[in-house]
């Protein structure tokens, strides 16, 4: 029995692995490639220059590889690349990149993207993330591995959220969020570290204590940022897990939440 429903519309130029499953009323564009083991439920649209890896599952009414919502976009053949093992729930929208960046929106592996999420053009998403319902990313946002974004989180364009960070429900992120930090509020401010998430990912109690101490240095001692950064750099000489803070500070462009 065919794994492609008779009502699906698939362009002759699309490249589908032999075992891809396509549900009723899906539409697949000319420049789409889909890897083995991937399954599309009913009414999914995949367009643009979109490459999807293996063992992904995409639920109904999602629009993947749609044109960027950017007035400067003039139809350039920009791309969307999605890795392996992702779950993309109902009504998710993910745009391709723009020529104003490097032309690629990138999604890693094993991400859990819940209903009504929007991932705009030129975003770079790591692996093992969770985006709760109605999370909205503006263009050029970078999200690290193991990040959790609470429902209705909104992230300003060009912001970066570092690995192992977490946002609360309705957080409005307007500056960069350092690694391990929990952010909450509108506008989002630091609210402790994601200690429970770190435990689940194998960080030991000593490492978590070091991270908590670095958090206090950054946020609780009233130090100017430059002094806090220097103090964390000194701590990192014997506590290598703190290098993640310093690496992130070096690439932050919008300043960190304070």
Buried (B, 14 or more C-beta within 10 A) or exposed (E): EEEBBEEBEBEEEBEBBEEBBBBBBBBBBEBBBBBEBBBBBBBBBBBBBBBBBBBBBBBBBBBBBBBBBBEEBEEBEBBBBBBBBBBBBBBBBBBBBBBBBBBBBBBBBBBBBBBBBBBBBBBBBBBBBBBBBBBBBBBBBBBBBBBBBBBBBBBBBBBBBBBBBBBBEBBBBBBBBBBBBBBBBEEBBBBBBBBEBBEEEEBEEEBBEBBBBBBEBBBEEEBEEEEBBEBBBEBBEEBEBBBBBBEBBEEBEBEBBE
